[in-house]
Amino acid sequence: MPYAAGMSPPRPALAVLLLTLVCAYAQPLPGTKALKFDGDDLSGWVMDGAHEFVERKIAEATTSRARFWNFPEIPTNARARLKMTGTAGKAAWNQALAPNRERLSRILGVVDQRLPARLERFGDDLRPAVVVERSGHKICQIRWDVLPGYSAEGLLVEPAAKATANIVLIPDADTVPEDVIDAESDYQAIRNAIAQNARVVIVTPISRAKIPTEDRRLKRSDQTYREWIYRQAFHMGRHIVGYEVQAVSAAVDWFTKNDPELKVGVAGHGEGGMIAFYAGALDRRIDSTSVSGFFGPTAESWREPIYRNVWGIHREFGVAEIKMLYGSRDILLNHGAFPVLKGHKGELWKPQRSAMTNEWNRLTGASPYNSSFSWTTSEGREPPILGRWTFPPHRSQLPLKPYVSAFLKPSGSPKKLNLSTQVREARHQRIFKGMESHVQNLVRQSEHVRDERFLLKVLPELNNRRWTTLKTHPLQNADQFIKGAKTFREEFNEEAIGKFDEALSKPKPRSRKIAETEKWTAYDVVLQVYPELIAWGALVLPKDLKPGEKRPVVVCQHGRNGVPLDTINRNKTAYNDFAAKLAERGFITFAPHNLYRGEDRYRWLDRKANTIKASLFSFILAQHQQTLNWLGSLPYVDADRIAFYGLSYGGETAVRVPTVLEGYSLSICSGDFNQWTRKVAATDQPFSFMKTIEWEMPYWNLGHTFDYAEMAYLMIPRPFMVERGHHDGVGRDQWVAHEYAKVRWLYAQLGMVDKTEIEYFQGGHSINGEGTFDFLHKHLKWPRK
């Protein structure tokens, strides 16, 4: 966990009679090869390998994603091929690809039922409902319902004559609707459509500007408005992209309710182009889609701003695959102007034309339908061309077809629409706060969602039994719970953490002696995990090991920016040398190195992994599995008695890794146990990650699936303990107590209350090492009596 350590009083230095840091290559552990590495910090080697590994997996995903798709076979016979373009053929195509469309909807967070279609032309103290009225059309200030608590806003251009088409336009993130239809606007094609009597809804997007604030922590986190929504929404299985796609579909709801015979087009530029592209793929009522300033292979999506991060997008979807979801409907992509943005959490740039054409044509021949694809290559100032539109008035006619041509100016240039800063900011804040309100309501209700989908599903009798009955007659069906929880353990691994689809390499252990006292000897150990990735840790062996004896192991996990030796002989008050102290008590200890070192380097690793449905802990799980395999093979280790004990980010590991890897016989979470959903996604809590630099903390939809209670349930029937300092800034005692109470309650109902404990101590973010040490002795049965 990312908090400064050392809140408890410093302890006396560890009594070390002999401490020898030896040169590289010397004195390997018996049964291993010599570790050839100069220096005492192998973390860079670990990190480099992790990046190299995930980049290979990203490259492989472009071809391996074919397993997720079931394209109907395209017949070679011309008559049969032509038949596929008919009504029945189109229906069969859409049915075959419906699961892919559903999965795209899910990872974009387009999962909520929208409110009934309702669009309001409204005025307020700042502005009248009718902004301007001309001979050919009037422009109104509008808002329309999307989801509970969230309404979209923008402008409606209503023609005086009968409308020829309905269009939803989403401009780039920092463009307001008024700028789109001003006389000097670059969006000339839309103005031309308005002159042809198109009805147009122009959506107000969420800005990518930085949030102005005097809050010191929020200012240091350097967030934009879009990132603020992204962080909280991502953890709840929603997305700022999904919210804006829902706004588009809500406008389409209103169009189809009030004028169902007209064709519907969607157009967008920049961030709006991204929204238009996804909306057209998901909403089959959209006849034609025009995208500008957004396009590129999803293999590079991890380089884009953090608010564009979509869980698993590249694993299943490239632009070519998403194009397939359009079927016979029209889509136009333009290689004209692209927004350019530089920043420490991602960038926007104009991709090479070759990359775009290669991606667009990658699945040529897999579809019987040909979508429009055109280019614009203007020199110098490159306006965001959205295409010129022609508008057949009825659905029974040919599809609404966009194409690129020279700009046609509409008759009569309109006057500039005045928009005061006050109006602009007030409107943006209403939309911004509406999205936040919807997410925060999900945060508040999430505890009940998690109960329904896990605990009450595995033990449905809890819905019916009275609390008084449970008080005197606890549930005695632990086997039922353990069997039912297995599915959720697999789900947690696959859907929440992410799992690499690659077998572990042979471990090829290498080692060197790094420290020694009169009671123990410590070795650096390196294991191969994948061809590029290693696991590194420090093994501490007590010197009183007897021949043929097998002892328990305690895996002692450091926190953020730590290294293995921090837990052994650095005399840091956070760790209090707990790996060495446990070795002095006769335990074998192993201090693994986890990847959360190097600040943004590990955050970018997590970001890369997200594109292929993996996370930082996907690497860590693989490393720990290899470590468990190797430890269990050692002649002096009892493989059935390997425990885990971690502080801070190591405490976070304690409720993620041992819950999945049943080779850990117990787990102790120190300095981290929390109400994780509120910790990550709540905007009203002072210790929330919403105001910190940790932009890697949201995990996709974890708020609706697994908080710390649910993760701890996966430990059953193994022992589980929480260590909590009263002054630990990682959270609040009441949060910890609330979440842990659910864990203890379930252990008690299953007749296992003696297998779980919590220890509070007067201290901060550190290892206390009193009740936890007793817990280890008790459940690891050491020393043997």
C-alpha positions in Angstrom: 0.0 0.0 0.0 1.2 3.5 -0.8 1.6 5.0 2.6 4.7 6.3 4.4 5.7 3.8 7.1 7.2 4.4 10.5 4.2 5.6 12.6 5.1 3.4 15.6 8.1 4.1 17.8 11.4 2.7 16.5 12.6 -0.6 17.9 16.1 -1.5 18.9 18.3 -2.8 16.0 18.3 -6.5 15.4 21.2 -8.1 17.2 23.4 -9.3 14.4 26.5 -11.1 15.3 27.6 -11.6 11.8 26.3 -9.9 8.7 28.1 -10.5 5.5 27.1 -9.1 2.1 29.2 -11.2 -0.3 30.1 -10.6 -3.9 27.9 -11.9 -6.7 28.3 -15.5 -7.8 29.4 -16.7 -4.3 28.0 -19.5 -2.1 24.8 -20.6 -3.8 22.1 -22.6 -1.9 22.6 -26.3 -2.3 20.6 -27.6 -5.2 20.7 -24.3 -7.1 23.1 -22.7 -9.6 25.1 -19.6 -8.8 23.2 -16.3 -9.3 25.4 -14.1 -11.4 24.3 -10.5 -10.7 26.3 -7.6 -9.5 24.5 -5.6 -6.8 21.9 -6.2 -4.2 18.8 -4.9 -6.0 17.3 -7.2 -8.6 14.1 -5.3 -8.9 15.0 -3.7 -12.3 15.6 -7.1 -13.8 12.2 -8.3 -12.6 10.5 -5.2 -13.9 12.2 -5.2 -17.3 11.2 -8.8 -17.8 7.6 -8.1 -16.9 7.3 -5.3 -19.5 9.0 -7.5 -22.1 6.6 -10.4 -21.3 3.4 -8.4 -21.5 4.4 -6.6 -24.7 4.9 -10.1 -26.2 1.4 -11.1 -25.0 -0.1 -7.9 -26.5 1.5 -8.7 -29.8 0.2 -12.2 -29.8 -3.4 -11.1 -28.9 -4.0 -9.8 -32.4 -4.0 -13.3 -33.8 -5.1 -15.2 -30.7 -8.3 -13.3 -30.4 -9.8 -15.3 -33.2 -10.9 -17.8 -30.6 -13.5 -15.4 -29.3 -15.2 -14.9 -32.7 -17.6 -17.1 -34.6 -18.0 -15.4 -38.0 -20.5 -17.1 -40.2 -18.8 -18.8 -43.1 -18.8 -16.7 -46.3 -19.9 -18.9 -49.3 -17.8 -18.8 -52.4 -20.9 -19.1 -54.6 -21.9 -15.6 -55.8 -25.7 -16.3 -55.4 -25.3 -17.7 -51.9 -23.0 -14.8 -51.0 -25.6 -12.3 -52.3 -28.3 -14.1 -50.2 -26.3 -13.3 -47.0 -26.9 -9.6 -47.7 -30.6 -10.1 -47.5 -32.8 -9.7 -44.5 -32.4 -13.3 -43.3 -28.6 -13.2 -43.8 -28.2 -10.0 -41.9 -30.2 -11.4 -39.0 -28.0 -14.5 -38.9 -24.9 -12.4 -38.9 -26.1 -10.3 -36.0 -27.2 -13.3 -34.1 -23.8 -15.0 -34.5 -21.9 -11.9 -33.3 -24.4 -11.0 -30.5 -22.1 -12.5 -27.8 -19.2 -10.3 -28.9 -21.5 -7.2 -28.9 -22.6 -8.1 -25.4 -19.0 -8.4 -24.2 -18.1 -5.1 -25.8 -21.0 -3.5 -24.0 -19.9 -5.0 -20.7 -16.3 -3.9 -20.8 -17.4 -0.4 -21.9 -19.8 -0.3 -18.9 -23.0 -0.1 -21.1 -24.9 -2.4 -18.9 -27.6 -0.2 -17.2 -31.2 0.1 -18.4 -31.7 3.6 -19.5 -34.6 5.8 -18.3 -37.7 6.2 -20.6 -37.0 8.5 -23.5 -37.6 12.1 -22.5 -36.0 15.3 -23.9 -36.6 18.6 -22.3 -36.2 22.0 -23.8 -35.4 24.2 -20.8 -34.5 27.7 -19.8 -33.0 29.0 -16.6 -31.7 32.2 -15.1 -28.6 32.1 -17.3 -30.2 31.3 -20.6 -33.6 30.9 -22.4 -34.9 27.6 -23.8 -34.7 28.8 -27.4 -31.2 30.0 -27.8 -31.7 31.4 -31.3 -34.5 31.2 -34.0 -33.9 31.6 -37.7 -36.0 31.2 -40.8 -34.8 27.7 -41.4 -34.4 26.3 -37.9 -34.3 27.0 -34.2 -31.7 26.0 -31.7 -32.8 25.0 -28.2 -31.0 24.3 -24.9 -31.9 20.7 -24.0 -31.3 17.9 -21.5 -32.4 14.3 -21.7 -32.7 11.5 -19.2 -30.0 8.8 -19.4 -29.7 7.0 -16.1 -30.9 7.7 -12.5 -29.1 10.8 -11.4 -27.5 11.4 -14.7 -28.9 13.5 -17.6 -27.1 14.6 -20.7 -27.2 18.1 -22.0 -26.5 20.0 -25.3 -28.3 21.7 -28.1 -31.1 20.6 -30.4 -31.2 22.0 -33.9 -34.8 21.7 -35.0 -35.6 22.4 -38.7 -38.7 24.4 -39.6 -39.5 22.1 -42.4 -40.0 18.3 -42.1 -36.8 16.7 -40.8 -34.9 14.7 -43.4 -32.8 12.7 -40.9 -31.9 12.5 -37.2 -28.2 13.0 -36.2 -26.4 12.8 -32.9 -23.1 14.7 -33.0 -20.5 14.4 -30.3 -17.7 16.9 -30.6 -14.2 16.6 -29.1 -13.9 16.7 -25.3 -13.0 20.4 -25.1 -15.5 21.7 -27.7 -18.9 23.0 -26.6 -22.0 22.5 -28.8 -22.2 26.2 -29.6 -18.8 26.1 -31.2 -19.9 23.4 -33.6 -22.5 25.5 -35.4 -20.8 28.9 -35.2 -20.0 30.5 -38.5 -16.3 29.9 -38.1 -16.6 26.3 -37.0 -14.5 23.5 -38.5 -17.6 21.3 -38.3 -18.9 22.6 -41.7 -20.4 19.3 -42.8 -22.8 19.3 -40.0 -23.8 22.8 -40.8 -24.4 21.6 -44.3 -26.6 18.9 -42.9 -28.6 21.4 -40.9 -29.1 23.4 -44.1 -30.6 20.2 -45.6 -33.2 20.1 -42.8 -31.5 17.5 -40.6 -32.6 17.4 -36.9 -29.4 17.4 -34.9 -28.7 16.8 -31.2 -25.3 18.0 -30.2 -24.0 16.4 -27.0 -21.9 18.2 -24.4 -18.9 16.0 -23.6 -17.0 15.8 -20.4 -13.9 18.0 -20.6 -10.3 16.6 -20.6 -9.2 19.8 -18.8 -7.5 19.4 -15.4 -9.7 19.8 -12.4 -9.1 23.2 -10.8 -8.7 22.7 -7.1 -7.0 24.0 -3.9 -7.1 20.5 -2.4 -3.4 19.6 -1.9 -3.9 15.9 -2.4 -6.2 16.3 -5.4 -3.9 18.8 -7.0 -0.9 16.4 -6.6 -2.9 13.6 -8.2 -3.0 15.8 -11.4 -6.4 14.6 -12.6 -8.6 15.7 -15.5 -12.4 15.7 -15.3 -12.5 12.6 -17.5 -10.0 10.7 -15.3 -12.0 11.6 -12.2 -15.1 9.9 -13.6 -13.0 7.0 -15.1 -11.4 6.1 -11.7 -14.6 5.7 -9.7 -16.6 4.2 -12.6 -14.0 1.6 -13.6 -14.0 0.1 -10.2 -17.8 -0.2 -10.4 -17.9 -1.8 -13.8 -18.8 1.4 -15.6 -16.8 3.8 -17.8 -16.9 7.4 -18.8 -16.9 6.0 -22.4 -19.9 4.0 -21.5 -21.8 6.9 -19.9 -21.3 9.0 -23.1 -22.3 6.1 -25.3 -25.5 5.8 -23.2 -26.1 9.5 -23.7 -26.0 8.9 -27.5 -28.3 5.9 -27.3 -30.7 7.9 -25.0 -30.9 10.5 -27.8 -31.6 7.7 -30.3 -34.3 6.5 -27.9 -36.0 9.9 -28.2 -35.5 10.0 -32.0 -37.1 6.6 -32.5 -39.9 7.3 -30.1 -41.0 10.5 -31.8 -40.0 10.0 -35.5 -39.4 6.3 -36.0 -39.4 6.4 -39.8 -36.4 8.7 -40.1 -32.9 7.3 -40.4 -30.4 7.9 -37.6 -26.8 8.9 -38.0 -24.1 9.5 -35.4 -21.0 11.5 -36.0 -18.1 12.5 -33.7 -14.6 13.9 -33.6 -11.7 13.1 -31.2 -13.2 11.8 -28.0 -16.5 12.2 -29.7 -15.3 10.1 -32.6 -14.4 7.3 -30.1 -17.9 7.6 -28.6 -19.5 7.5 -32.1 -17.5 4.5 -33.1 -18.5 2.4 -30.0 -22.1 3.7 -30.1 -22.5 2.6 -33.8 -21.1 -0.8 -33.0 -23.4 -1.4 -30.1 -26.7 0.3 -31.1 -28.1 -1.3 -34.2 -30.7 1.4 -34.6 -27.9 3.7 -35.8 -28.0 3.5 -39.6 -24.7 5.4 -40.3 -21.7 6.4 -38.3 -19.0 8.9 -39.1 -15.8 8.9 -37.1 -13.0 11.6 -37.2 -9.9 12.0 -35.1 -10.2 8.5 -33.5 -8.7 5.4 -34.9 -5.8 3.1 -34.3 -4.8 -0.4 -33.4 -5.8 -1.4 -29.9 -2.3 -2.8 -29.4 -1.3 0.8 -28.8 -4.3 1.8 -26.6 -2.3 1.6 -23.4 -0.3 4.6 -24.6 -3.5 6.7 -24.6 -4.8 8.8 -21.7 -5.7 6.7 -18.6 -9.4 7.6 -19.0 -9.5 5.5 -22.2 -8.3 2.4 -20.4 -10.8 -0.4 -21.3 -10.5 -3.8 -19.5 -9.4 -6.5 -22.0 -10.2 -4.5 -25.1 -7.2 -5.7 -27.1 -7.6 -9.3 -26.0 -10.9 -9.6 -28.0 -11.4 -6.4 -30.0 -9.4 -4.6 -32.6 -10.8 -1.9 -34.9 -11.3 -4.6 -37.5 -13.4 -6.8 -35.2 -15.5 -3.9 -34.0 -16.1 -3.0 -37.6 -17.6 -6.5 -38.0 -20.3 -5.6 -35.5 -21.6 -3.0 -37.9 -22.7 -5.7 -40.4 -24.3 -4.0 -43.4 -24.6 -0.6 -41.7 -22.4 2.3 -42.9 -19.3 3.5 -41.2 -17.0 6.2 -42.3 -13.5 6.8 -40.8 -11.5 9.9 -41.7 -7.7 10.3 -41.5 -7.8 14.0 -41.1 -7.1 16.1 -38.0 -6.5 14.2 -34.7 -6.4 15.8 -31.2 -2.8 15.9 -29.9 -2.2 15.6 -26.2 0.9 15.0 -24.1 0.9 14.0 -20.4 2.3 11.6 -17.9 -0.8 9.4 -17.9 -1.0 8.9 -21.7 -1.0 10.8 -25.0 -3.0 11.4 -28.1 -1.4 11.5 -31.5 -2.3 11.1 -35.1 -1.6 7.5 -36.2 0.2 6.6 -39.4 -2.0 6.1 -42.4 -0.4 2.7 -43.0 -1.3 1.5 -39.5 -4.9 2.6 -40.0 -5.3 0.9 -43.4 -3.6 -2.3 -42.2 -6.0 -2.5 -39.2 -9.1 -1.7 -41.3 -8.3 -4.3 -43.9 -7.1 -7.0 -41.5 -10.3 -9.0 -41.7 -11.1 -8.3 -45.3 -13.0 -11.3 -46.7 -14.4 -12.3 -43.3 -17.6 -10.2 -43.9 -20.0 -10.1 -46.9 -20.6 -6.4 -46.2 -18.5 -3.5 -47.3 -18.4 -0.4 -45.1 -17.5 3.0 -46.5 -13.9 4.0 -45.7 -12.5 7.3 -47.0 -9.5 9.6 -46.3 -8.9 13.3 -46.0 -5.4 14.6 -46.4 -5.6 18.4 -46.3 -2.4 20.3 -45.8 -1.7 22.7 -42.9 -4.8 23.4 -40.9 -6.7 20.1 -40.9 -10.3 20.6 -39.9 -12.1 17.7 -38.2 -14.0 16.5 -41.2 -17.1 14.6 -40.3 -18.2 13.9 -43.8 -20.9 15.2 -46.0 -24.3 13.5 -45.5 -27.2 12.8 -47.8 -30.5 12.0 -46.2 -33.1 9.7 -47.7 -36.3 10.6 -45.7 -37.6 7.1 -44.9 -36.1 3.9 -43.5 -37.5 2.0 -46.5 -35.0 3.7 -48.8 -31.3 3.1 -49.2 -29.1 3.4 -46.1 -28.1 6.8 -45.0 -24.6 7.1 -46.5 -21.8 9.4 -45.4 -19.0 10.3 -47.7 -16.2 12.8 -47.9 -16.3 15.7 -50.4 -15.4 19.3 -50.6 -17.1 21.4 -47.9 -20.4 22.9 -48.9 -21.3 26.0 -47.0 -25.0 26.2 -45.9 -27.0 29.1 -47.2 -26.7 32.1 -44.8 -23.9 32.0 -42.4 -25.3 32.0 -38.8 -24.2 34.5 -36.3 -21.9 33.4 -33.5 -23.8 31.9 -30.5 -22.8 33.8 -27.4 -21.9 31.4 -24.5 -20.7 32.9 -21.3 -18.2 31.2 -19.1 -20.9 30.9 -16.4 -23.2 29.0 -18.7 -20.5 26.8 -20.0 -19.2 25.8 -16.5 -22.7 25.4 -15.0 -23.8 23.0 -17.7 -20.5 21.0 -17.6 -20.8 20.7 -13.8 -24.3 19.4 -14.0 -23.3 16.7 -16.4 -20.1 15.9 -14.5 -21.9 15.7 -11.1 -24.7 13.6 -12.7 -22.2 10.9 -13.8 -20.5 11.0 -10.4 -23.9 10.8 -8.6 -24.7 7.6 -10.6 -21.4 6.0 -9.7 -21.6 7.0 -6.1 -25.0 5.4 -5.8 -23.5 2.2 -7.1 -20.8 2.5 -4.5 -23.3 2.8 -1.7 -25.4 -0.1 -2.9 -22.5 -2.4 -3.8 -22.4 -4.3 -0.5 -25.9 -5.7 -1.1 -25.0 -6.6 -4.7 -22.0 -8.5 -3.5 -24.0 -10.3 -0.8 -26.7 -11.4 -3.4 -24.2 -12.6 -6.0 -21.8 -14.5 -3.7 -22.7 -15.3 -0.1 -26.5 -15.7 -0.5 -26.0 -17.7 -3.7 -23.6 -20.2 -2.1 -25.7 -20.4 1.1 -29.3 -19.5 0.0 -30.6 -20.7 3.4 -29.3 -17.5 4.9 -32.2 -15.7 3.3 -34.7 -17.8 5.3 -33.1 -18.6 8.7 -33.8 -16.3 11.6 -30.9 -14.6 13.3 -32.0 -16.1 16.7 -31.8 -19.6 15.2 -28.3 -19.0 13.9 -27.2 -17.7 17.3 -27.7 -21.0 18.9 -27.4 -23.3 15.9 -24.7 -22.2 13.5 -24.6 -23.5 10.0 -22.8 -26.8 9.8 -22.4 -27.0 6.1 -18.8 -25.8 5.6 -18.4 -28.4 2.8 -21.3 -26.8 0.9 -19.7 -23.4 1.2 -16.2 -24.5 0.3 -17.5 -26.3 -2.8 -19.7 -23.3 -3.9 -16.9 -20.8 -3.3 -14.7 -22.7 -5.8 -16.5 -21.1 -8.7 -16.0 -17.6 -7.2 -12.3 -18.3 -6.7 -12.0 -19.0 -10.4 -14.0 -16.0 -11.3 -11.9 -13.8 -9.0 -8.8 -15.1 -10.7 -10.1 -14.8 -14.3 -12.3 -11.8 -14.2 -11.1 -9.6 -11.4 -7.3 -10.2 -11.3 -6.8 -11.6 -14.8 -4.9 -14.7 -15.7 -2.2 -15.2 -18.4 -2.9 -18.0 -20.8 0.6 -19.4 -20.7 2.1 -22.3 -18.8 4.9 -21.6 -16.3 8.5 -22.2 -17.4 10.8 -24.6 -15.5 12.0 -22.7 -12.4 15.8 -23.0 -13.0 16.6 -21.8 -9.5 19.7 -19.6 -9.0 20.9 -18.3 -5.7 23.7 -16.5 -3.7 24.3 -16.0 0.0 23.5 -12.4 1.1 23.5 -12.3 4.9 24.2 -14.5 7.9 23.8 -14.4 11.7 24.5 -17.0 14.4 20.9 -18.1 14.0 20.1 -18.0 10.2 21.5 -17.7 6.7 19.8 -15.7 4.0 20.0 -16.3 0.2 18.8 -14.4 -2.8 16.8 -16.8 -5.0 15.8 -16.2 -8.6 13.3 -18.4 -10.4 12.2 -18.4 -14.0 8.4 -17.8 -14.4 8.0 -17.1 -18.1 10.7 -16.8 -20.7 11.1 -13.1 -20.0 9.9 -12.9 -16.4 11.6 -14.0 -13.2 10.6 -14.2 -9.5 13.1 -13.0 -6.9 13.1 -13.4 -3.2 15.2 -13.9 -0.1 15.1 -17.3 1.6 16.1 -17.3 5.3 17.1 -20.7 6.7 17.4 -21.3 10.5 20.7 -22.9 11.4 19.2 -25.4 13.8 17.5 -27.4 10.9 18.0 -31.1 11.5 18.6 -33.6 8.8 15.3 -35.0 7.4 13.3 -32.3 9.3 10.5 -30.5 7.5 9.5 -27.1 8.8 6.8 -24.6 8.0 7.5 -21.5 5.9 6.2 -18.0 6.4 6.3 -15.9 3.2 6.9 -12.3 4.4 5.8 -9.7 1.9 7.1 -6.1 1.7 5.0 -3.1 0.6 5.2 -0.5 -2.1 8.7 0.4 -3.2 10.2 -2.2 -0.9 12.7 -5.0 -1.6 13.1 -8.4 0.2 16.0 -7.2 2.5 13.6 -4.6 4.0 11.9 -7.4 5.9 15.1 -9.0 7.1 17.9 -6.6 8.2 17.2 -3.0 7.3 15.7 -2.2 10.8 12.8 -0.3 9.2 10.1 0.4 11.8 7.4 -0.5 9.2 8.7 -4.1 8.9 10.6 -4.5 12.2 12.7 -7.2 10.5 9.8 -9.6 10.8 11.2 -12.2 8.4 14.4 -12.4 10.4 12.6 -12.5 13.8 10.4 -15.3 12.6 13.5 -17.2 11.4 14.9 -16.8 14.9 11.8 -18.5 16.2 12.6 -21.5 14.0 10.4 -20.8 11.0 11.8 -20.9 7.5 11.0 -17.5 5.9 10.9 -16.3 2.3 10.6 -12.6 1.4 9.4 -12.3 -2.2 9.9 -9.2 -4.3 6.6 -7.9 -5.7 6.4 -5.6 -8.8 5.1 -2.5 -7.1 8.4 -0.7 -7.1 9.5 2.1 -9.4 6.3 4.3 -9.1 4.8 4.9 -12.6 6.8 2.1 -14.1 4.7 -0.5 -12.4 1.6 1.5 -13.1 2.4 1.4 -16.8 2.9 -2.3 -16.5 -0.6 -2.6 -15.0 -2.0 -0.4 -17.8 -0.4 -2.6 -20.5 -1.8 -5.7 -18.9 -5.3 -4.3 -18.7 -5.5 -4.3 -22.5 -5.3 -8.1 -22.5 -7.5 -8.6 -19.4 -4.8 -8.8 -16.9 -3.4 -6.6 -14.0 -0.4 -6.1 -11.9 -1.5 -9.0 -9.7 -1.6 -11.3 -12.8 2.2 -11.2 -12.8 2.4 -11.5 -9.0 0.1 -14.5 -8.9 2.3 -16.3 -11.5 5.5 -15.4 -9.6 4.0 -16.7 -6.3 2.7 -19.9 -7.9 6.2 -20.6 -9.1 7.6 -19.7 -5.7 5.2 -22.1 -4.0 6.1 -24.9 -6.4 9.8 -24.4 -5.7 9.5 -24.0 -1.9 7.3 -27.2 -1.8 10.1 -29.1 -3.6 12.8 -28.3 -0.9 13.6 -31.3 1.3 13.4 -29.2 4.5 10.0 -27.5 3.7 6.6 -28.9 4.7 4.6 -28.0 1.6 1.3 -28.2 3.6 2.4 -25.5 6.0 3.4 -22.5 3.9 1.8 -19.2 5.3 1.6 -15.7 4.0 2.1 -12.5 6.0 2.2 -9.1 4.2 2.2 -5.4 5.1 0.8 -2.5 3.2 0.8 -3.4 -0.5 1.9 -6.8 0.8 -1.3 -6.8 2.9 -3.2 -6.1 -0.3 -1.4 -9.1 -1.7 -2.5 -11.1 1.3 -6.2 -10.9 0.2 -5.5 -11.5 -3.4 -2.8 -14.1 -3.8 -3.5 -16.7 -1.0 -7.2 -16.5 -1.8 -6.4 -17.8 -5.3 -3.4 -20.0 -4.5 -4.6 -22.7 -2.1 -0.9 -23.7 -1.6 -0.9 -21.0 1.1 -2.2 -22.6 4.2 -3.0 -19.3 6.0 -2.9 -15.6 5.4 -2.3 -12.5 7.5 -3.2 -9.1 6.2 -1.4 -6.2 7.9 -1.8 -2.5 7.3 -4.3 -2.9 4.5 -7.6 -4.6 5.4 -10.4 -2.2 4.5 -13.7 -1.5 2.8 -11.9 -1.6 -0.5 -14.8 -0.3 -2.7 -15.1 2.9 -0.6 -11.3 3.1 -0.3 -10.9 3.1 -4.1 -14.1 4.7 -5.5 -15.8 6.8 -2.8 -15.5 10.6 -3.4 -16.7 11.6 0.1 -14.0 9.9 2.1 -10.7 11.6 3.1 -8.6 8.5 2.7 -9.9 7.4 -0.7 -7.6 6.7 -3.6 -9.8 9.1 -5.6 -7.5 12.0 -4.5 -4.1 10.3 -4.7 -1.5 9.6 -7.3 -2.3 5.8 -7.4 -4.1 5.7 -10.7 -3.6 1.9 -10.9 -5.8 1.1 -7.9 -9.2 0.7 -9.7 -9.8 -2.9 -10.7 -12.5 -3.6 -13.3 -15.9 -4.0 -11.6 -14.3 -5.2 -8.3 -16.8 -3.1 -6.4 -19.7 -5.2 -7.5 -17.9 -8.6 -7.2 -15.3 -8.8 -4.4 -14.5 -6.5 -1.5 -12.2 -7.6 1.3 -14.9 -9.7 3.0 -15.6 -11.6 -0.2 -11.9 -12.1 -0.8 -11.4 -13.4 2.7 -14.4 -15.8 2.2 -12.2 -17.5 -0.4 -9.7 -18.4 2.4 -12.2 -20.6 4.1 -11.5 -23.2 5.6 -7.9 -21.9 6.0 -7.0 -19.5 8.8 -7.1 -15.8 8.2 -6.0 -12.9 10.4 -6.0 -9.0 10.2 -3.4 -6.8 11.9 -4.5 -3.2 12.4 -2.7 -0.2 14.0 -5.2 2.3 15.4 -3.2 5.2 13.8 -2.7 3.6 10.4 -3.7 6.2 7.8 -4.6 3.5 5.3 -8.1 3.7 6.6 -10.3 3.9 9.7 -10.9 1.5 12.5 -14.7 1.5 11.9 -14.2 0.6 8.2 -11.9 -2.2 9.1 -14.2 -3.5 11.9 -17.2 -3.4 9.6 -15.6 -5.4 6.9 -13.8 -7.8 9.2 -17.0 -8.5 11.2 -18.6 -10.0 8.1 -15.6 -12.4 7.8 -15.7 -13.4 11.4 -19.4 -13.9 11.3 -19.1 -16.4 8.4 -16.3 -18.3 10.0 -18.5 -18.6 13.1 -21.5 -19.8 11.2 -19.4 -22.5 9.6 -18.1 -23.6 13.0 -14.6 -22.2 12.4 -14.4 -19.1 14.5 -11.1 -20.3 16.1 -9.5 -19.9 12.6 -9.8 -16.2 12.3 -8.6 -13.2 14.4 -8.1 -9.5 14.3 -5.5 -7.7 16.4 -5.7 -3.9 17.0 -2.6 -2.3 18.5 -1.5 1.2 19.5 0.6 2.1 16.5 0.6 3.0 12.8 1.3 1.4 9.5 3.7 -1.3 10.6 4.2 -4.9 11.6 3.4 -5.3 15.2 4.4 -9.0 15.4 2.7 -10.1 18.6 -0.8 -11.6 18.1 0.2 -12.4 14.5 3.3 -14.4 15.6 1.1 -16.3 18.1 -1.4 -17.0 15.3 1.4 -18.4 13.1 2.7 -20.7 15.9 -0.8 -21.9 16.6 -1.9 -22.7 13.1 1.4 -23.8 11.7 1.9 -26.0 14.8 5.4 -24.8 15.4 7.3 -25.7 17.5 5.9 -29.2 17.5 5.0 -30.4 21.0 
